[in-house]
Every structure is written in C-alpha cells, then in structure tokens.
Amino acid sequence: MMQNITLGQYLPGDSSIHRLDPRNKTLLTLAYIIGVFLVKGFVGYALTAALVYVCARMARIPPRYLARGLKPLRVIILFTAIYNLFMSGGEDVMFQVWFIRATWSGLSGAVFYSLRLVFLVLGTSLLTLTTSPIALTDALERLLSPLRAVKFPAHELAMMMTIALRMIPTLLEETDKIMKAQSARGADFESGNLLRRAKAMVPLLVPLFVSAFRRAGDLAMAMEARCYHGGEGRTRMRVMRLTAADLIAAGVMTAYIALIVLEGILL
C-alpha cells in the first residue's frame, strides 16, 4: 500500500526542482492547478503532460514512481469517467440501451475530467516529493504572513496543514502494518466482493485510531519538550531567497498558462 502513495512523501535530492524556492514552487503549483482547470482540449492536456514529464525528469523522479500515486484513485477516476459518459446531456447519441444513453459529448467529458483529476494528483505529488515538510511549512507561513494584519494565524495554519499532509503516508504505513499483523492471524482482506472487503476493513479502525492518537500525543510532547510556542520570535536556519532558476520556472509557467488561455480562445 505504501508503495502506491506519493502524495505527502518527500524524496530527498539535489535536482534543480528540489533547489527551487519553496514559496515559488507553492505558487507555481497553484498556477498549474488553475491551468489544468482552464484546459479545454487535447492540445492543452498534451502540454500539461509534457510539463509534468519534464519536471519529473528534472527532479530525477521516475515517471512510473510518480504514476503509482494514481493507483489508490482508480475507483474515483473510473467513477468520474462513467458518470460523465452516461450522465452528460447532448443529442449526439453514441449508443443507447433502454434508458442508458451515452453521447459523444459525454465521452469527451469523461476523458477530459478523468485527465484533469490525473494531472491534479501528479502535479501536487511533484510538489510534496521535491519539498521537505519543514520547507513547505515555512513557505506557507511566509505566503500567508500578510494576513497577520487582520489577526490571521498564518503560522498555526501552515503548521496544521503540513502536519496533516505529512500524516497521510504515516497513517497509510501504519494501516499496512496492522493489515499484515491481522493477516498473519488469519484475517482475509482480499477475497470476497466489495461489501465483504469493506466489512473486513472495519476491525482496522480501532487500532488505527489508537495509533493515530498516540502519534499525535508523542508529537505534542516532542514540541513541548523543545519549547515550541508558535511563530512569535522564531528564527530560521535557512533563509529563503529567489534565484535565477525561480525566475526561469516562473517564466515557463507563465508561458504554459498563456498557451492554455490561447487554446481556449481559439476553440
């Protein structure tokens, strides 16, 4: 299970993508998400695929490893495709069986929305794979710091978001350990239909919640032992600075967004 989850994991490295300013990477990821929602045709998705592939190669992350993060979402992606295929309106009927009707516009929507979900997962996974949790926390805090003028808890919110993101692979790893322990005692999580498999997962909830609360308590105790009291007066070992590589990355993202917008205008 752990091998199929990329969101929330961090792969240490010294690539040009790893060395980008985390504030810049966060903003570029946000711009990328907006760009994915603006895509209107296959040309835009081809540009998006090329951008993700180039970034993955520059970050020295194998595309197959990046694609593993899509495996847990196969059911959601399939449901999205089926829903858009049969529930979209339109008069261009592709086939119809009784009251079930599929249209060509529904097929196009199924492909587009499925690809949108895929590229959203791949893009956000690239951010977490190339940015350490500490750097991501600092970046979010610095980006939200202007809101302190209205008493917005920027540091606390950034810390909570990063801890929650980091706990995803931790809890999945703990779930994997509990499943292996119960399988060694005779539990069966593989056979049977979907309902039976869901019922077999129920006994995992109690030990998983106990483990989650124990980890949360250990984390709180560790933070208290280090005299953590929020962002007030906090210093940083590494000072974030924009470099020429950040400007180049921003230029590439600007060109990507411009091409996506141009495609939408021409279509």
Phi, psi and omega in degrees: 000316184297329181291342183263004181247121177249334181292126180096345178275158178230127177254108180300143180190174180232033180281172179295330178288320178297325185278354178296151177299128182300330177295318179294319179296322178296315179293322179293323176295320176297317177296322178298318179298317178298318179299320179297322179287341180271350182295134182242350184207180183292332178296318178297320178290328175295319176296319179296317178297319179296318179297314180296318181295315181296317179296320179295320178292320178294326178279358180060039175252119180301133179304327179294322178295320179295323182288344179299330180296347179275342184298315178294345182259012183300320181295317180295317180296317180295318178297319178300316181295314182294318181299313181289331180292317187258345183255353179281144178282184180130152180260351181277076187290130176271312172200160180214128177236107184061241181264359180272120183230133176243136180243161178293325176292326175294322177296317178298317178295322179297316179294314184295313182291326176293316177296323179299316179295319180298312183289330175296317180293317181296317182294315179291328176295323177299323179297311183287329180290334184250004181229125180292154179302323180294316179295322179293322177297313179298320181295314180297320179296317181293324180289329181268355185301327177300338181282355177296338179299335178251028177064032179276128182283077186296313183296315182296319180293317178297319179296316180295318180296318182290319178297317179298319179293319181289334181284345180300302179294330179295314179292325177293323176295319178295321177298319179297319179295317180295319179297319179293321179295317180287327176296324178294339179262010174106359179290146182239115180250000188253324186273164178093175180281185184295320180295319179293322178294322178296318178295326179292337180279345183300316180298347178282340189294316184297305178297330179292317178294321178298316179295320181296316179293325178294318178294321178296320177295318178297320179295317179296319179294321179294321179292321178292322180295335178263015176060038178287130179219030178098193185271358183292120179072014183282136177252163182236139179288323181246125179268127182280131179223141175284141180238180179297327179296324178294322178293321178295317179297320178295322177295319178296318179293323177297318178296321178298312180297320180297318179294322179295316179296319179297321178297317179297324179291318182290329179282000000 
